[in-house]
């Protein structure tokens, strides 16, 4: 009996890549006014950013329903698979509750719903690493132990161009938003242990990016060949390329296990806003 991976769309794994890896994606909702779109299904990245620029109503997000997870689980259960379902941090979304409710509809199946305590590229790294280990034939206990280690060491950093998006959607306190706006201080945001905080505060956006790269390298462990780096951006490929260039220079020729760029999808970009850049980092 094989294990299959299910995750949600905040993992920002592109649909084609997910399909190639055998990972099932359950979309969150992105809501403009009274209309809801399934992230990555009804609304692509390009369509989302075009709408964000033209629409007077700023979007919000909502978790998938339990029925959506049930519909994702059912064909996998009927095919005889065990399921590992990795979700966005429970501190940031109630998505995990929908997944747990759906799992209860299959009492005879083995469905493990796992709180990644992460999001975006961090959740993406975790899902893709789980799939890699499954392909290598690891047992359930080995898989969960590896995910526990990953969750403990992983960090997700971000330089947000406009903090008002995080403040508006409730992901950062108004005090920090005002601090960034009035005092012209740019925070480097960190997601660790499932929660958002400010890891550093600098004077310019350029300096924030440089500080973010240094923080990611510090969090990558002593053996950089075992590190995993994902550079993330919200409709800002030039920023991602610049951060990647800085990172490569500071790696001094070392080739990490993962070194890649991902564009964040609508569910994440709703909170980060356009023009932001981030880094997910973990290590074995």
N, C-alpha and C positions, 0 to 999 in steps of 0.2 A: 504493500500500500504506500503510495507516494504522498509527499507533502507538497501542497501548492501555496503560493503566497498571494494574499489579497491585501491591498492597501487603499488609501484614499487619494484623491487628486491633489492634495497639498504636498504630496511627495514630488510633484513636478517631473515625474518620469514621462517623457513624451509617449503618446499612445502607441506609435509604431514600435518604439523601443520596448515598451511594456509587453506588447503582443509577441515580439521576438523572444523575449525572456520567459514568457509564460506567466507573467504577473497580471492579475486582474485588478483594475482600477475602479473604485466606486467614487463618483463625482460628488463634490459639495455643490451647493447652489450659490450662484452670484446673482444678486437682486438689484435691478435698476428700477426704482419706483415700485410699481405693482407687478412688474414682470420678472419672473425667475428663469435663470438659465443654468443648465447643468454644465459645470466647469469642464471644459475640454470636449464636451459632447455637442451642446447647442451653441457654444461660444468658444471660438478659438482664441489663441493669444492675440493674433493680429486684429480680430474683430473686437476683442475686449478693449485693447488700447485705443483703437479708433473711436469706439463708443465713449470711452472715458474722456477723450478730448472734446467730443462733440456734444455729449449729453449734459444738460444742466443739473441732473440729479446724480449725486455721487453714489456709488454702489455699496452694498453691504453683503455679508455672506451668511449662509445658514448650513447647518449640518445635513448630511444625507438622512433619509428616513430609514427606519428599521426594515421596511419592505425592500428598499434598494439593496441593502446588504443581503437580505433573504434571497432576492433574485440572483445576486452574485454567487451566493453559497450553494444554492440548490443544484445547479448542473454539476458542480464539483463534487458535492456529496453523492449525487446519483451515479457519478463516474467512479466512486469508490475512493476518493482522495481524502486525506486529512488536510486541514486548513490552518495556516498561520495567518492571522489577520493583524496587520500592523497599522495603527492609527496615529494621527496627529496628537500631540500632547493633550491630555485631559484637562490641563490648566488653561488651554487656549480654545478648546471646542468640546462640545458634547458628542462629537462623532463616535467616540468609543461606546457611549451608552446605546446608540442605535445598533452598533455591531454586536454588542452583548445581547441585546434583546432579540436580534435575528438569530444568533447562535442557539438560543434557547428553543428555537423551533425545530432543531435537529438533535434531539436528546441522544440518539444512537450514534452520532458522528463525533469525531474528535475535531473540535474547532477551538483553537487557542487564540483569544483576543488579547493583543499585547500593546500596552501603552508605550509608545516610542519615547515619550517626553521630548519630542522633537517636532520638526516640521520642515517643509521645503526640501532643500538638498540633503539635510540631515536625515529626514525620513526616507528620502530617496536612496541614500547610501545604505541605510539599514535594510531596506527592502531588497535592493540588488545584492547586498552581501548575503542576506538570508537565502536568496535564490541560488547564489553561487555555492553556498555550503550544502544546500539540498541536492544540487547536481553532483556534488562530491560524495553523496550518500551518508551524510552525518545523521546520527540518531536525534530524537527529540530532545533528550537531556543535553546533548552537546550543543544543539542549535540554540536552545533557550539560554544556556550559560554564556554562549558567545554574544548573544543579543544583550544580556545583562552587562557584560564587560563593555560592549560598544556604547550602550546607553550611559554608562558611568564616565567614559572618557570623552565622548563626543561634545563638540562645541559648535554653535552656529552664531557667526558674527554678521553684523549688517551696518552699513552706512546709509542712513535714510535721508533722501534729499529733502523731504518735507514731512516733518514730524506730525503735522496736523492729521494725516491719514491714520496714524497709529492712535492718536488721541481721540479722533472721531469714532473709531471703531472699538475703543475701550481697551486697547492693547498696551497703552502707556499712560501714566498719570498726567493730569493737566499741568502739574507743577513742572515736570520735566519738559513738557511741550513749550510752556512759557519760557523756561530757562533757555531752551534752544533758540526760540524766536527772538526774544528781547535782548539777550546777552550775546547773541551770535556765537553760541557754543555748540559745536557739533558732537553729539555723543556717538560712541561706537556701541551699538546695541548687542547684547549677548543673549542667547537662549541656552540656558543650562539648567539641569534638573527640572526641565519642563516649563520654566518660567522666564519671562522677559525682564531684563535689567539693563543698566548702563554700565559697561565695563571700563570705559575711558571717556574723557571729555577733552576735546581739543578745539582749536580756533578756526580751522578751515576744513572743508570737505576733502581736499587733497591730503591733508595731514591725517584725517580720519582713516582714509584708505590705507595709507602707509602703516598706521598704528594697527589696523585690522590685520594686515599681512603679518606683522610681528607677533601679534597675539595668537594667530593661527599657527605659526611656526612653533611658538612656545608650547602650544597645546598638542602638538603632533607627536610627542614622544622623542626619545633619544635616538631612535633608529628611523630616519626619515624614509628609508626604503620600504618601511611597513606602514607609512602614513597614507591617508586618503584625503585628497583635497578636491572640493567642488567649488568653483567660483560661480556665483549666482547673480542674476541681474533682472531688473524689471524694465524691459524695452530700452536697455542701455548697453548694447554690445560693445561700444567703445570703452565704457568704464570697465566691463569685464575683461576686455583685452588688456587694458592698462594694469589692472590688478594681477592678471596672469603674468604679465611681463615682469612686474615687481617680484612676484613669487618665484618665478624661474630664476631670476637673478640671485635671490637670496637662498635658493636651493644649492647653488654652486655646483651644478652638474649632477646632483643626486636625482635619481628617477624614483619618485614615490609609487606606491601600488596603484593609486588612482590620481589622475590629474586631468580635470575636465571642466567644461563650462556648461551650465544649464540656465535656460531662461525660465524665470518663475511664471507660473500660470496665473489665471485670473483670481483664484481664491487667495493666493498669497499677495498678489499685486494690489488687491483691494485694500489691504492693510499697510503695505509698504509704500504704495504710490509709485508712479513712474519715475525713472531716473535714479533708482537705488541700486546698490551693489552689495553683495555679501559673500561669505565664505563658510562652507561646512567643512569641518576637519575631524578626523578620528584616526585611530591607529590600532593595530593588533596588540 
